[in-house]
Amino acid sequence: MYFKWNQLLPMESLSYSEKALSALPLFHRKKYVIYVEGPDDILFWDNVLQQLGLTNYIIKPAGGVEEIKKYSFSIIEASANIVVARDRDYEDFDGTIHNHPRIIYTYGHSIENSLQCSRIISKLIANYLRSTSSFEQEVANWHRDFEGLAQDLLLLEIANTINSKKYEITGKSCVKFLPTNKAYLLCSKKTKKHYENLILNFSDIHLETAASLLSQVKKNIIWLVRGHFLTAASLNFIKHIVKRERGSDFSMDHDSFYTMLISILNISLLDDEDRNYLNAQITTLLAA
């Protein structure tokens, strides 16, 4: 395993001391004070936590990924009486994931992976078409095709992570890997060229280790790629289905897309593995 405790900065860099953090539940008159990464995460976690039976809590944004790591560190090292709900990122691979009842992770890389699961995307399409039809299998088939084209890039992401390299592998958007601005699958030629340019920066042992770690994670690739990386392709896929069914184009920007996904979000629409994983963590938190 690859432990990188140095990624978590000391408690002194937090806005609150450990004692002050532990006093926050009393100050807010709530049983749980829950820190999430940023403002975009608040609605997701509030929706999920409520539906899974958590009550008497307040959610506060930490201010970014580095800040949420500090709050996680405060729980592990100083027993701060707070809860952290956060993206999983690639912590399965670099050994920094924490097994603690007050640290809750997404099942996939980030909240966007959950929000773009097959049932939610299917529901969004049906709502837009004012239809009761299900497009879940079609979305699942698209996900499978996307996974096949993203697999080599994911391998480099893992190698990049475990070796503390700073190369941009996939980035926050898949747009540069699409064959056209309306495509919903990656261009094999573009991904191959990017892969071949970057693979020279990794040794065989780096790549073998990454492949071994990836084989140990029993999740489909769609859960492991960066959630933001999926967004442009998801939007294009939705537009493709709507145009096919309705015969006309429509527009939706990323902010509107996020708003619609959040408005649809329901525990029953999450993939079974995702829902069960989140539920198990809330059950553990309630029992702690």
Buried (B, 14 or more C-beta within 10 A) or exposed (E): EEEEEEEBEEBEEBEBBBEEBBBBBEEEEBBBBBBBBEEBBBBBBBBBBEBBEBEEBBBBBBBEEEBBBBBBBBBBEBEBBBBBBBBBBBBBBBEBBBEBBBBBBBBBBBBBBBBBBBBBBBBBBBEBBEEEEBBBEBBBEBBEEBBEBBBBBBBBBBBBBBBEBEEEBBEEBBBEBBEEEEBBBBBEEBBEEBBEEBBEEBEEEBBEBBEEBBEEEEBBBBBBBBBBBBBBBBBBBBBBBBEEBEEEEEEBEEEEBBEBBBEBBBBEBBBEBBBEBBBEBBEBBBEE
